[in-house]
Amino acid sequence: MQTICWEFYPHVAENAHARNWLETQVMLGLAKNTIQAYGRGANDYLAFCERTSRSFVEATKADIVAYIDDMTHRPNPRGNHIRYLHTGTGLANSTLQQRLTVVRLLYDYLIDEQIRCNHRNPVGKGKFTPGRAFAGKRERGILPHYELLPWIPGDSEWDAILDATRREPIRNQLMLLLAYDGALRRSELVALQVRDISFPHQQITVRPEITKNGRGRVVMYGDVAHLLLQEYQEERAEADIAGGFLFRSQSDRNRTQGVTADTWDKIVERIAKRAGLHHHFTTHTLRHLRLTDLARTGMDLNAIAQYAGHRSLETTKIYIKLSGRETAERVRLCMQDLDKRLERLRKEEQ
């Protein structure tokens, strides 16, 4: 069972109810990243309650509204480095939704354990889970949900990214290509082991324990990545490195350790700045682009979901929208009738 780093969630650690709730999530076998997100969200809410002298256990809807107002007006930790918000304040709508989901789950626990006297959840249900309704109907959530499609590079921008990557070591070039080819999440990429690579079949086995939702899968990598992988393996052999993490640290102090997620963030940030795309290109952009490209080829929705490791097809449908595949087909069919009508013009001219 994973260990919770309580020093990162001091308010949760000090609150017996919140602490028991988070420990319960660990015992339920939730992924490490999910536990961390729950810990951050609960800690942020408890800090707000303490700072504003509000009751935690018996909070009202008015308290939740005040929390939302606080999140939308607080200084954003990214400041001038925000990619999509340009005011420098407030959290992104997706972050607000995530925080409220954590608070809602926390109050569900307090109600189930009969710790909270008021058995009505102050957050309400609303539309928090895509594709599902509550009590047979949809209820309006306390916070509007905005669907912001992820940014993906155009052809010229993608070329600029690839050109910028050519100046990186082979290891970093390979990381970028495998992240794209396999539509890998950041945490999956840095956790890859040599044994996860099938060289003859050019396949990567993404083990369940390193995925976001515990769903293992097999993905492919292309010929260019295959050639880079061979070069990288030769470098590893010369350095007398065998087995273990596929991507090793190049620091003399951490030769046996794998590349961390923070290191990969810095590599991608460096590439993005070099390509002039530092306000858009992130480690997750490669996954977005790959899944969109698969959708553009006409791949079946279920096949894309399996390749991505998605639990919900609603998530996969985002990439169908990004690809423009359905819209383009509808426009083409409509234009056939319109074009037939326009032919009258040519006939009359003749």
VEXRO-70810 format. One record per residue (C-alpha): residue number from 1; x, y, z. Coordinates in steps of 0.2 Angstrom, whole numbers, m for minus. Layout:
! VEXRO-70810
<site nr="NUM" east="X" north="Y" up="Z"/>
...
//
This chain:
! VEXRO-70810
<site nr="1" east="0" north="0" up="0"/>
<site nr="2" east="7" north="17" up="m5"/>
<site nr="3" east="12" north="29" up="9"/>
<site nr="4" east="5" north="47" up="10"/>
<site nr="5" east="17" north="61" up="11"/>
<site nr="6" east="8" north="70" up="25"/>
<site nr="7" east="20" north="85" up="25"/>
<site nr="8" east="12" north="90" up="8"/>
<site nr="9" east="m5" north="90" up="16"/>
<site nr="10" east="m3" north="97" up="33"/>
<site nr="11" east="m21" north="103" up="35"/>
<site nr="12" east="m27" north="86" up="30"/>
<site nr="13" east="m15" north="77" up="42"/>
<site nr="14" east="m21" north="88" up="57"/>
<site nr="15" east="m40" north="85" up="53"/>
<site nr="16" east="m45" north="67" up="59"/>
<site nr="17" east="m60" north="66" up="47"/>
<site nr="18" east="m51" north="72" up="32"/>
<site nr="19" east="m36" north="61" up="36"/>
<site nr="20" east="m46" north="45" up="38"/>
<site nr="21" east="m55" north="49" up="22"/>
<site nr="22" east="m39" north="51" up="12"/>
<site nr="23" east="m32" north="35" up="20"/>
<site nr="24" east="m48" north="26" up="15"/>
<site nr="25" east="m45" north="31" up="m3"/>
<site nr="26" east="m27" north="23" up="m2"/>
<site nr="27" east="m35" north="7" up="4"/>
<site nr="28" east="m47" north="7" up="m10"/>
<site nr="29" east="m32" north="6" up="m22"/>
<site nr="30" east="m34" north="23" up="m31"/>
<site nr="31" east="m19" north="28" up="m41"/>
<site nr="32" east="m5" north="38" up="m34"/>
<site nr="33" east="m9" north="53" up="m45"/>
<site nr="34" east="m27" north="52" up="m39"/>
<site nr="35" east="m22" north="52" up="m21"/>
<site nr="36" east="m11" north="67" up="m23"/>
<site nr="37" east="m24" north="77" up="m32"/>
<site nr="38" east="m36" north="72" up="m18"/>
<site nr="39" east="m24" north="77" up="m5"/>
<site nr="40" east="m20" north="94" up="m13"/>
<site nr="41" east="m39" north="98" up="m15"/>
<site nr="42" east="m44" north="93" up="2"/>
<site nr="43" east="m29" north="103" up="10"/>
<site nr="44" east="m33" north="118" up="0"/>
<site nr="45" east="m51" north="118" up="5"/>
<site nr="46" east="m47" north="115" up="24"/>
<site nr="47" east="m34" north="129" up="23"/>
<site nr="48" east="m48" north="140" up="16"/>
<site nr="49" east="m60" north="135" up="30"/>
<site nr="50" east="m47" north="139" up="43"/>
<site nr="51" east="m42" north="155" up="35"/>
<site nr="52" east="m60" north="162" up="34"/>
<site nr="53" east="m65" north="154" up="51"/>
<site nr="54" east="m79" north="143" up="43"/>
<site nr="55" east="m86" north="127" up="49"/>
<site nr="56" east="m79" north="112" up="40"/>
<site nr="57" east="m90" north="98" up="45"/>
<site nr="58" east="m106" north="108" up="44"/>
<site nr="59" east="m102" north="119" up="29"/>
<site nr="60" east="m117" north="126" up="19"/>
<site nr="61" east="m119" north="130" up="1"/>
<site nr="62" east="m114" north="148" up="5"/>
<site nr="63" east="m98" north="142" up="11"/>
<site nr="64" east="m94" north="133" up="m5"/>
<site nr="65" east="m99" north="148" up="m15"/>
<site nr="66" east="m87" north="158" up="m5"/>
<site nr="67" east="m73" north="145" up="m8"/>
<site nr="68" east="m77" north="146" up="m27"/>
<site nr="69" east="m75" north="165" up="m26"/>
<site nr="70" east="m59" north="163" up="m17"/>
<site nr="71" east="m52" north="151" up="m30"/>
<site nr="72" east="m57" north="163" up="m44"/>
<site nr="73" east="m49" north="178" up="m37"/>
<site nr="74" east="m33" north="172" up="m29"/>
<site nr="75" east="m16" north="175" up="m37"/>
<site nr="76" east="m13" north="161" up="m49"/>
<site nr="77" east="4" north="152" up="m45"/>
<site nr="78" east="9" north="153" up="m63"/>
<site nr="79" east="7" north="172" up="m64"/>
<site nr="80" east="14" north="178" up="m81"/>
<site nr="81" east="17" north="160" up="m86"/>
<site nr="82" east="m1" north="155" up="m87"/>
<site nr="83" east="m4" north="147" up="m104"/>
<site nr="84" east="m23" north="150" up="m106"/>
<site nr="85" east="m28" north="163" up="m93"/>
<site nr="86" east="m20" north="180" up="m96"/>
<site nr="87" east="m27" north="189" up="m81"/>
<site nr="88" east="m14" north="182" up="m69"/>
<site nr="89" east="m27" north="178" up="m57"/>
<site nr="90" east="m39" north="163" up="m53"/>
<site nr="91" east="m38" north="145" up="m57"/>
<site nr="92" east="m43" north="137" up="m73"/>
<site nr="93" east="m61" north="130" up="m74"/>
<site nr="94" east="m54" north="112" up="m75"/>
<site nr="95" east="m45" north="115" up="m59"/>
<site nr="96" east="m60" north="122" up="m50"/>
<site nr="97" east="m70" north="107" up="m56"/>
<site nr="98" east="m57" north="95" up="m49"/>
<site nr="99" east="m56" north="104" up="m32"/>
<site nr="100" east="m75" north="104" up="m31"/>
<site nr="101" east="m76" north="86" up="m35"/>
<site nr="102" east="m64" north="82" up="m21"/>
<site nr="103" east="m74" north="93" up="m8"/>
<site nr="104" east="m90" north="84" up="m14"/>
<site nr="105" east="m82" north="67" up="m11"/>
<site nr="106" east="m76" north="72" up="6"/>
<site nr="107" east="m93" north="78" up="11"/>
<site nr="108" east="m100" north="61" up="4"/>
<site nr="109" east="m89" north="52" up="16"/>
<site nr="110" east="m94" north="63" up="31"/>
<site nr="111" east="m112" north="60" up="27"/>
<site nr="112" east="m110" north="41" up="25"/>
<site nr="113" east="m100" north="40" up="41"/>
<site nr="114" east="m114" north="50" up="50"/>
<site nr="115" east="m101" north="63" up="55"/>
<site nr="116" east="m111" north="78" up="47"/>
<site nr="117" east="m128" north="81" up="54"/>
<site nr="118" east="m135" north="89" up="39"/>
<site nr="119" east="m136" north="75" up="26"/>
<site nr="120" east="m137" north="86" up="11"/>
<site nr="121" east="m120" north="88" up="2"/>
<site nr="122" east="m116" north="107" up="2"/>
<site nr="123" east="m108" north="105" up="m15"/>
<site nr="124" east="m123" north="96" up="m23"/>
<site nr="125" east="m121" north="84" up="m37"/>
<site nr="126" east="m122" north="93" up="m53"/>
<site nr="127" east="m113" north="87" up="m69"/>
<site nr="128" east="m97" north="81" up="m62"/>
<site nr="129" east="m96" north="64" up="m71"/>
<site nr="130" east="m98" north="65" up="m90"/>
<site nr="131" east="m111" north="54" up="m98"/>
<site nr="132" east="m120" north="51" up="m81"/>
<site nr="133" east="m136" north="58" up="m74"/>
<site nr="134" east="m140" north="59" up="m55"/>
<site nr="135" east="m157" north="52" up="m49"/>
<site nr="136" east="m163" north="49" up="m67"/>
<site nr="137" east="m160" north="67" up="m72"/>
<site nr="138" east="m147" north="80" up="m74"/>
<site nr="139" east="m145" north="94" up="m61"/>
<site nr="140" east="m136" north="110" up="m64"/>
<site nr="141" east="m119" north="111" up="m55"/>
<site nr="142" east="m114" north="124" up="m43"/>
<site nr="143" east="m101" north="129" up="m55"/>
<site nr="144" east="m103" north="131" up="m74"/>
<site nr="145" east="m92" north="118" up="m84"/>
<site nr="146" east="m83" north="125" up="m99"/>
<site nr="147" east="m76" north="112" up="m111"/>
<site nr="148" east="m59" north="120" up="m117"/>
<site nr="149" east="m52" north="109" up="m131"/>
<site nr="150" east="m33" north="106" up="m129"/>
<site nr="151" east="m21" north="115" up="m140"/>
<site nr="152" east="m12" north="105" up="m154"/>
<site nr="153" east="1" north="112" up="m165"/>
<site nr="154" east="m2" north="115" up="m184"/>
<site nr="155" east="10" north="107" up="m197"/>
<site nr="156" east="22" north="122" up="m197"/>
<site nr="157" east="22" north="122" up="m178"/>
<site nr="158" east="25" north="104" up="m177"/>
<site nr="159" east="40" north="106" up="m189"/>
<site nr="160" east="47" north="119" up="m177"/>
<site nr="161" east="45" north="108" up="m162"/>
<site nr="162" east="54" north="94" up="m171"/>
<site nr="163" east="68" north="106" up="m178"/>
<site nr="164" east="70" north="112" up="m160"/>
<site nr="165" east="72" north="94" up="m153"/>
<site nr="166" east="86" north="90" up="m165"/>
<site nr="167" east="97" north="100" up="m154"/>
<site nr="168" east="94" north="89" up="m139"/>
<site nr="169" east="103" north="73" up="m134"/>
<site nr="170" east="97" north="57" up="m142"/>
<site nr="171" east="89" north="52" up="m125"/>
<site nr="172" east="78" north="68" up="m126"/>
<site nr="173" east="74" north="65" up="m144"/>
<site nr="174" east="68" north="48" up="m141"/>
<site nr="175" east="58" north="53" up="m126"/>
<site nr="176" east="48" north="65" up="m137"/>
<site nr="177" east="45" north="52" up="m151"/>
<site nr="178" east="40" north="39" up="m139"/>
<site nr="179" east="28" north="51" up="m130"/>
<site nr="180" east="20" north="55" up="m147"/>
<site nr="181" east="20" north="38" up="m155"/>
<site nr="182" east="13" north="29" up="m139"/>
<site nr="183" east="2" north="44" up="m134"/>
<site nr="184" east="10" north="42" up="m117"/>
<site nr="185" east="6" north="52" up="m102"/>
<site nr="186" east="21" north="61" up="m93"/>
<site nr="187" east="21" north="49" up="m78"/>
<site nr="188" east="20" north="33" up="m90"/>
<site nr="189" east="35" north="39" up="m101"/>
<site nr="190" east="47" north="42" up="m86"/>
<site nr="191" east="42" north="26" up="m78"/>
<site nr="192" east="46" north="15" up="m93"/>
<site nr="193" east="58" north="0" up="m90"/>
<site nr="194" east="69" north="m8" up="m103"/>
<site nr="195" east="58" north="m24" up="m101"/>
<site nr="196" east="43" north="m14" up="m107"/>
<site nr="197" east="50" north="m12" up="m125"/>
<site nr="198" east="47" north="m26" up="m138"/>
<site nr="199" east="61" north="m22" up="m150"/>
<site nr="200" east="56" north="m35" up="m164"/>
<site nr="201" east="37" north="m29" up="m164"/>
<site nr="202" east="41" north="m10" up="m160"/>
<site nr="203" east="29" north="m11" up="m146"/>
<site nr="204" east="28" north="m3" up="m128"/>
<site nr="205" east="19" north="m12" up="m114"/>
<site nr="206" east="12" north="1" up="m103"/>
<site nr="207" east="10" north="m8" up="m86"/>
<site nr="208" east="m6" north="m5" up="m76"/>
<site nr="209" east="4" north="1" up="m61"/>
<site nr="210" east="11" north="16" up="m70"/>
<site nr="211" east="m5" north="22" up="m78"/>
<site nr="212" east="m17" north="35" up="m72"/>
<site nr="213" east="m32" north="23" up="m70"/>
<site nr="214" east="m24" north="6" up="m68"/>
<site nr="215" east="m28" north="1" up="m86"/>
<site nr="216" east="m13" north="m7" up="m95"/>
<site nr="217" east="m11" north="m7" up="m114"/>
<site nr="218" east="1" north="m10" up="m128"/>
<site nr="219" east="5" north="4" up="m140"/>
<site nr="220" east="17" north="6" up="m155"/>
<site nr="221" east="32" north="16" up="m160"/>
<site nr="222" east="37" north="20" up="m178"/>
<site nr="223" east="53" north="17" up="m188"/>
<site nr="224" east="61" north="34" up="m183"/>
<site nr="225" east="59" north="30" up="m165"/>
<site nr="226" east="66" north="13" up="m168"/>
<site nr="227" east="82" north="19" up="m175"/>
<site nr="228" east="84" north="32" up="m161"/>
<site nr="229" east="81" north="18" up="m149"/>
<site nr="230" east="95" north="7" up="m156"/>
<site nr="231" east="107" north="22" up="m155"/>
<site nr="232" east="101" north="26" up="m137"/>
<site nr="233" east="104" north="7" up="m132"/>
<site nr="234" east="122" north="8" up="m139"/>
<site nr="235" east="125" north="24" up="m128"/>
<site nr="236" east="118" north="14" up="m113"/>
<site nr="237" east="130" north="m1" up="m117"/>
<site nr="238" east="145" north="10" up="m118"/>
<site nr="239" east="141" north="18" up="m101"/>
<site nr="240" east="139" north="0" up="m95"/>
<site nr="241" east="120" north="2" up="m91"/>
<site nr="242" east="109" north="m13" up="m92"/>
<site nr="243" east="90" north="m15" up="m88"/>
<site nr="244" east="80" north="m4" up="m76"/>
<site nr="245" east="73" north="12" up="m81"/>
<site nr="246" east="73" north="15" up="m100"/>
<site nr="247" east="77" north="34" up="m98"/>
<site nr="248" east="91" north="36" up="m85"/>
<site nr="249" east="97" north="52" up="m77"/>
<site nr="250" east="113" north="60" up="m85"/>
<site nr="251" east="118" north="67" up="m68"/>
<site nr="252" east="134" north="59" up="m61"/>
<site nr="253" east="125" north="58" up="m44"/>
<site nr="254" east="109" north="49" up="m50"/>
<site nr="255" east="116" north="38" up="m64"/>
<site nr="256" east="105" north="23" up="m58"/>
<site nr="257" east="89" north="34" up="m56"/>
<site nr="258" east="76" north="37" up="m70"/>
<site nr="259" east="72" north="53" up="m77"/>
<site nr="260" east="60" north="62" up="m66"/>
<site nr="261" east="44" north="70" up="m72"/>
<site nr="262" east="51" north="87" up="m67"/>
<site nr="263" east="66" north="84" up="m78"/>
<site nr="264" east="55" north="80" up="m92"/>
<site nr="265" east="45" north="96" up="m89"/>
<site nr="266" east="60" north="106" up="m90"/>
<site nr="267" east="66" north="97" up="m106"/>
<site nr="268" east="50" north="101" up="m115"/>
<site nr="269" east="49" north="119" up="m109"/>
<site nr="270" east="67" north="121" up="m116"/>
<site nr="271" east="61" north="114" up="m133"/>
<site nr="272" east="45" north="124" up="m133"/>
<site nr="273" east="55" north="141" up="m130"/>
<site nr="274" east="67" north="136" up="m144"/>
<site nr="275" east="52" north="133" up="m155"/>
<site nr="276" east="43" north="149" up="m150"/>
<site nr="277" east="29" north="140" up="m142"/>
<site nr="278" east="32" north="141" up="m124"/>
<site nr="279" east="15" north="147" up="m120"/>
<site nr="280" east="7" north="132" up="m128"/>
<site nr="281" east="17" north="116" up="m130"/>
<site nr="282" east="18" north="105" up="m114"/>
<site nr="283" east="22" north="87" up="m111"/>
<site nr="284" east="4" north="82" up="m113"/>
<site nr="285" east="3" north="91" up="m130"/>
<site nr="286" east="11" north="76" up="m138"/>
<site nr="287" east="m2" north="64" up="m132"/>
<site nr="288" east="m16" north="76" up="m138"/>
<site nr="289" east="m8" north="77" up="m155"/>
<site nr="290" east="m6" north="58" up="m157"/>
<site nr="291" east="m24" north="54" up="m153"/>
<site nr="292" east="m30" north="68" up="m164"/>
<site nr="293" east="m19" north="61" up="m178"/>
<site nr="294" east="m26" north="44" up="m175"/>
<site nr="295" east="m44" north="51" up="m176"/>
<site nr="296" east="m39" north="60" up="m193"/>
<site nr="297" east="m35" north="43" up="m200"/>
<site nr="298" east="m52" north="37" up="m197"/>
<site nr="299" east="m48" north="25" up="m183"/>
<site nr="300" east="m63" north="18" up="m174"/>
<site nr="301" east="m68" north="28" up="m158"/>
<site nr="302" east="m66" north="12" up="m147"/>
<site nr="303" east="m49" north="8" up="m154"/>
<site nr="304" east="m43" north="26" up="m150"/>
<site nr="305" east="m50" north="24" up="m133"/>
<site nr="306" east="m41" north="8" up="m130"/>
<site nr="307" east="m24" north="15" up="m137"/>
<site nr="308" east="m26" north="30" up="m125"/>
<site nr="309" east="m31" north="20" up="m110"/>
<site nr="310" east="m47" north="30" up="m108"/>
<site nr="311" east="m61" north="23" up="m96"/>
<site nr="312" east="m74" north="34" up="m104"/>
<site nr="313" east="m78" north="37" up="m123"/>
<site nr="314" east="m83" north="54" up="m118"/>
<site nr="315" east="m65" north="58" up="m116"/>
<site nr="316" east="m60" north="51" up="m132"/>
<site nr="317" east="m73" north="61" up="m142"/>
<site nr="318" east="m63" north="76" up="m138"/>
<site nr="319" east="m51" north="70" up="m151"/>
<site nr="320" east="m64" north="67" up="m164"/>
<site nr="321" east="m69" north="85" up="m162"/>
<site nr="322" east="m51" north="91" up="m163"/>
<site nr="323" east="m48" north="81" up="m179"/>
<site nr="324" east="m64" north="89" up="m187"/>
<site nr="325" east="m68" north="72" up="m195"/>
<site nr="326" east="m86" north="72" up="m191"/>
<site nr="327" east="m89" north="90" up="m196"/>
<site nr="328" east="m79" north="88" up="m212"/>
<site nr="329" east="m90" north="73" up="m217"/>
<site nr="330" east="m106" north="82" up="m214"/>
<site nr="331" east="m100" north="97" up="m223"/>
<site nr="332" east="m95" north="86" up="m238"/>
<site nr="333" east="m112" north="78" up="m239"/>
<site nr="334" east="m121" north="94" up="m238"/>
<site nr="335" east="m110" north="102" up="m251"/>
<site nr="336" east="m115" north="88" up="m263"/>
<site nr="337" east="m133" north="94" up="m264"/>
<site nr="338" east="m128" north="112" up="m265"/>
<site nr="339" east="m115" north="109" up="m279"/>
<site nr="340" east="m129" north="100" up="m289"/>
<site nr="341" east="m140" north="116" up="m287"/>
<site nr="342" east="m125" north="127" up="m292"/>
<site nr="343" east="m123" north="117" up="m308"/>
<site nr="344" east="m139" north="126" up="m314"/>
<site nr="345" east="m128" north="142" up="m315"/>
<site nr="346" east="m116" north="134" up="m327"/>
<site nr="347" east="m129" north="126" up="m338"/>
<site nr="348" east="m138" north="143" up="m340"/>
<site nr="349" east="m122" north="151" up="m345"/>
<site nr="350" east="m119" north="138" up="m358"/>
//
